Amino acid sequence: MTRGFIEKRLVQPVVALLTQGITAEKIALSLAFGITLGIFPVLGSTSLLCAIAAMLFRLNLPAIQLVNWIVYPLQLMLIVPFIRAGEFLFRARPLPLSLAQMLAMVHANLLAAISALWVATLQAVSVWLLVGPLLTLILYVGLSHVVRRLPLVVQSSPRTAEGG
């Protein structure tokens, strides 16, 4: 009884919200952008980036934001590798920082941390700009195959479903 109640009152409404009126391709693109933008190596920027992408590409905002929030731990894990790759790409001297040290700097004084990490952050963003489009494409292709097989996804375009 409890399982049926949870399915009817929680799971089905969430699935309906995440899949309402969009095609499998739009859902796959929402997921791909949510992951790629979710690992953008600047803390505090991903929700805005995902909202902008959702508006520009007419994607499902709840889906892209949900994926963005789910990959937050991945963003934290990848900040240092993005910085190190940026240092390699620009042949910069490596910063003696761990993720824990950077987070401590941010929590202690956000503006001082931004100032201290400015060049490293720009280098990390440069690497993300090189990797991001390819990652989005790979994720989109892979996810579109998976999403098309899900029974709960609308297979027609939203215009066809609305009659216009």
Phi, psi and omega in degrees: 000314180296319180298316178296323179295313180296317179301314184286320187267339183241302187294309183299316177296322179294315178299318179298319179296319183285340184242006187297124169061018179233160183278168177301322180295319179293322177295315179298319179292322176300316180293316181298314178294321179301319179290308184296314179288332179293339178258010177306130191280035175231112181300138176085003184252345191289325179297317178294316179299318179293321178296319179296315179298319180298319179290315183295319185257007181053054181261169180284107184298314178300320181294314183294322179289321178300313179295319177305313181290325179294323182273005179307315177301325177294321176301314180299319180292332185265352181300309181297314176301323176296318178296315180297319178295322177295319177298320178294313182299319183262006180053044180268157177290131182297137174282138178276064184233141170256170177300319180299318178295320179294317179297322177296320177298316181297316180291326181288313182201100186302312182295320177295322179295316178300316179297314182292327185258008186305305183294317179298321179293316178299321178293319178296319178296322178300317178295316179300321179296330176283321185274323188305308181299318179293318178299317179299316179297313180298314179297317180299313181298313180294315182289328180295326176294319181290312185294323179300333181276350180284134183288345186265008184260135176290128183265348178262164180286155180300324181295319179295319181293330181271349180084023181204000000 
